[in-house]
Amino acid sequence: MRILVIDDDPAICSMLKKVMEKNDWHCTIAYDGLAGINYLEKESFDLVFLDLNLPYKSGDSVLVKLRTFSDVPVIIISAKELVTTKIDLLKIGADDYVTKPFDIDELTARAEAVLRRNAPIKKEAVTELRHGQLRLNREERRAFLEQQELQLTGTEFQLLELLMMHPNKVFSKQNIFESVWKDAYRDDGHTINVHISSLRTKLTAIDSTREYIETVWGVGYRLVKLES
């Protein structure tokens, strides 16, 4: 696994590098936003740890730029604790958010969870899912609606994949969190809502004539049933 850490704190970078390398993950360090983007444009990574307060180019600007050309998973590490900050970052493509100071074991567990849910699909599994005009290729990790490709983050892809694998099932927030995040349920009440909202927005941008994801109040979410 190749990890990129973008943070201007040498102590945090040194600690993360040691921990990542103990797990046999190759770790690259960028100490400012411009250097981080430069690495991301030229090299391939499996996961990015991204600070917000960076020299030359802020972390949120790095994330916005990154999402124009890559869906590599991103975990934000920041001292900012505001819920609104977390929601805004999830909306623009972050996969997880950890507040400084953080517990290194928790951070490692979060990284492992993100890597697991973005692991390539085994070839013997069903590679293509369809639901009406929705089509999802699990092997290529691409999704289409009305023949137009959806520009999804890794987490949004996993959510849509889960719903399309079981189109008649209503998924509770706990079901979704444990299936997509592959971790014990610990949602703060915002994470899943933000990702579902973003996914709905991207679907509506292509086809505004109908809803594709239904909220079953008091229960959870499912795909809207196809018309017979």
Secondary structure, DSSP 4 states (H G I P E B T S, - for coil): -EEEEE-S-HHHHHHHHHHHHHTT-EEEEESSHHHHHHHHHHS--SEEEE-SS-SSS-HHHHHHHHTTT----EEEEES---HHHHHHHHHTT-SEEEESS--HHHHHHHHHHHHHHTSPPPTTS--EEEETTEEEETTTTEEEETTEEE---HHHHHHHHHHHHSTTPPBPHHHHIIIII-S-----SSHHHHHHHHHHHHHHHH-TTS-SEEEETTTEEEEPPPP-
